[in-house]
Amino acid sequence: MHNFIFLPGASGSTAFWQPVMQALPSHLQKSVVAYPSFGGYPDHAEVQSFIDLQHYVLQKIQQPSVIVAQSMGGIFAVQAALQKPDLVQALVLVATSGGIDLSAFAVADWREDYQLNFAVPDWFVTHHSDVSTQLEQVQCPVLLLWGDADPISPVAVGEYLQQKLSKAELVVIQYGQHDLANVYADQVSKLILDFLAKIQ
């Protein structure tokens, strides 16, 4: 497993993943997907809805890859595992909903602050997805990384995903908040390498 595709969270910040990418061995192929209309990246004529964006992201997966996803990116990662199981070798989901309905969990509502702080399309903030019934179809190994101090995606969400995903391992990082993959990049990169070593 030498090809890694990194998916940002809702900010669309491709810089978010740079510390982890740099901490991983240099011989590994690593790329990060930029989302049109997010993170300062230009609009794209074919991306006019959340489903369009999902299709755009999945088109980037053209060879066997490990998908590493932050927050919103986890929705695309799970869809990739469902729609391209022959190409998705493993998932690393960090502080994500994974596309499930979070109304049953005590999560902080991030949408209003998010709209104030980031210039993003309205269709993104209004979109809600729920793939709970499909999670059992994900057959690849999954590493779930959560922080125990994350109000946006609390550990209970990671525990739920672990129950639903047949080959999932959950690791909780002490003091980790929603940006744990960026703040604890060395720890996260080691956990990813340990996980891949076990499943190869």
C-alpha positions in Angstrom: 0.0 0.0 0.0 2.0 2.9 -1.3 -0.6 5.4 -2.5 -2.4 7.7 -0.1 -5.2 10.2 -1.0 -5.9 12.8 1.7 -9.3 14.4 1.9 -9.7 17.7 3.8 -12.6 18.6 6.1 -15.3 21.2 5.5 -12.8 24.1 5.4 -11.3 22.6 2.3 -7.9 23.4 3.6 -5.3 21.2 1.8 -2.7 22.6 4.2 -4.4 20.8 7.1 -2.9 17.4 6.1 0.6 18.7 5.3 2.1 17.8 8.7 0.9 14.2 8.5 2.0 13.9 4.9 5.4 15.1 5.8 5.7 12.8 8.8 5.0 9.7 6.6 7.9 8.1 4.9 9.0 9.9 1.7 8.8 6.8 -0.5 5.0 6.7 -0.2 2.9 8.4 -2.8 0.7 11.1 -1.2 -1.8 13.5 -2.7 -4.4 15.8 -1.3 -7.7 16.6 -3.0 -8.7 20.3 -3.3 -12.4 20.9 -3.3 -13.7 23.4 -5.9 -15.3 26.5 -4.1 -13.7 25.5 -0.8 -10.5 26.6 0.9 -9.9 29.4 -1.6 -10.0 27.1 -4.6 -11.9 28.3 -7.7 -15.4 27.1 -8.6 -15.8 24.2 -11.0 -18.6 24.2 -13.6 -19.5 20.6 -12.9 -19.6 21.0 -9.1 -23.0 22.6 -8.2 -24.1 20.4 -5.4 -22.9 18.1 -2.6 -23.4 15.1 -4.8 -21.5 16.8 -7.6 -18.6 17.4 -5.2 -18.7 13.8 -4.1 -18.5 12.6 -7.7 -15.6 15.0 -8.3 -13.7 13.6 -5.4 -14.3 10.0 -6.3 -13.1 10.6 -9.8 -9.7 11.4 -8.3 -9.4 7.7 -7.1 -7.9 6.0 -10.2 -5.6 3.4 -8.6 -5.5 1.3 -5.5 -5.2 3.7 -2.6 -5.6 4.3 1.2 -8.0 7.1 1.8 -7.3 9.4 4.7 -10.1 11.7 5.5 -10.8 14.5 8.0 -14.3 15.4 9.2 -16.5 16.1 6.1 -14.0 14.2 4.0 -15.1 11.0 5.7 -18.4 11.2 3.9 -16.6 11.0 0.6 -14.2 8.3 1.9 -17.1 6.0 2.9 -18.7 6.6 -0.4 -15.5 5.7 -2.1 -15.3 2.4 -0.2 -18.9 1.6 -1.2 -18.6 2.7 -4.9 -15.0 1.7 -5.6 -14.2 -1.2 -3.4 -11.6 -2.6 -5.8 -9.6 0.6 -5.5 -10.0 1.5 -1.8 -7.6 -0.7 0.2 -8.2 0.9 3.6 -9.8 4.0 5.2 -8.5 6.2 7.9 -11.4 8.3 9.2 -10.5 11.1 11.5 -13.2 12.9 13.6 -15.9 12.4 11.0 -19.6 11.7 10.8 -18.8 9.2 8.0 -22.1 10.3 6.5 -24.4 9.2 9.4 -27.2 11.2 11.0 -25.7 12.9 14.0 -29.0 14.0 15.6 -28.9 11.2 18.1 -25.5 12.4 19.4 -24.6 15.3 21.6 -22.7 17.3 19.0 -22.0 21.0 18.8 -23.8 22.7 15.9 -20.9 23.9 13.7 -22.8 25.2 10.8 -23.6 28.8 11.8 -20.1 29.6 12.9 -18.8 27.8 9.9 -20.7 30.0 7.5 -19.4 33.1 9.2 -15.8 32.0 9.1 -15.6 30.3 5.7 -16.8 31.3 2.2 -18.5 28.1 1.1 -21.5 27.3 -1.1 -25.0 27.3 0.6 -25.7 23.8 -0.8 -22.9 22.4 1.4 -24.2 23.7 4.7 -27.8 22.6 4.0 -26.8 19.1 2.9 -27.5 16.1 5.3 -26.5 12.6 4.5 -27.2 9.3 6.2 -25.5 6.1 5.0 -25.9 4.2 8.3 -27.7 1.3 6.6 -24.8 0.9 4.1 -21.9 1.0 6.5 -21.9 -2.8 6.9 -21.2 -3.1 3.2 -17.7 -1.5 3.7 -15.4 -4.4 3.5 -12.0 -2.8 3.7 -10.1 -2.3 7.0 -10.9 1.0 8.7 -8.9 3.0 11.3 -11.0 5.4 13.3 -9.1 8.3 15.0 -10.9 10.4 17.5 -10.0 13.0 20.1 -11.6 12.8 23.6 -12.0 16.6 23.7 -13.8 17.1 20.4 -17.3 18.7 20.7 -18.0 18.5 17.0 -17.5 14.8 16.6 -17.4 13.2 20.1 -16.0 9.8 20.8 -19.5 8.3 20.8 -19.7 8.8 17.1 -16.4 6.9 16.6 -17.8 4.1 18.8 -20.9 3.9 16.7 -18.9 3.7 13.5 -16.8 1.0 15.0 -19.9 -1.1 15.7 -21.2 -0.6 12.2 -18.0 -1.1 10.3 -17.0 -4.8 10.3 -13.2 -4.3 10.1 -12.8 -1.1 12.1 -10.3 -0.2 14.9 -10.9 2.9 17.1 -8.1 4.8 18.6 -8.8 7.8 20.9 -6.2 10.5 21.3 -6.1 12.2 24.7 -6.8 15.9 24.6 -7.5 15.7 20.9 -10.0 18.1 19.5 -11.5 18.4 16.0 -8.1 19.4 14.5 -6.2 16.5 16.2 -4.7 15.2 12.9 -3.0 18.5 12.4 -2.0 19.1 16.0 -0.8 15.5 16.7 0.6 14.8 13.2 3.5 12.7 14.4 1.2 10.5 16.6 -1.4 10.2 13.8 1.2 9.3 11.1 2.6 6.5 13.4 -0.9 5.2 14.1 -1.5 5.0 10.3 1.7 3.2 9.7 1.1 0.7 12.6 -2.5 0.1 11.3 -1.3 -0.6 7.7 1.5 -2.9 8.9 -1.1 -5.0 10.7 -3.5 -5.3 7.7 -1.0 -6.0 4.9 
